Amino acid sequence: MLAIEGVYQNGQLLLQEKVELTQPVKVIVTFLEEKRTDNDNKLKKLVAELYANDNIRGFSFSSKN
């Protein structure tokens, strides 16, 4: 078994590594959730700080972690 990361974009699967096989093989493609960035964490902290300081009211922040 061989696992390789890649990106599915515009109808194409772009692999991060070149694969050379001599015959056809079955594959399983699993679509992963997008990775959270550091900016997502900064925004969550900022909203929590504003809410804790009573600078915003009635705002809810949900996350898909």
C-alpha positions, 0 to 999 in steps of 0.5 A: 500500500502507498499513501500520497498527499495531493489536492483535488482542484478543478476536476483534477487530482494533483499528487505531491509526488510522482508515481510510476507504476507498471500496471493499473491499480485500484485507489481510494481517494479520501477528501479531507476537511480543510486544515485550520490556519493560525488566523482561525485560532487568532480570530477565535481568541479575539472574539473570546477576549471581546466577549469576556470584556463585554465589548460584544453581546449576542454573538456566538462563535462555533468551530468545526474542530 
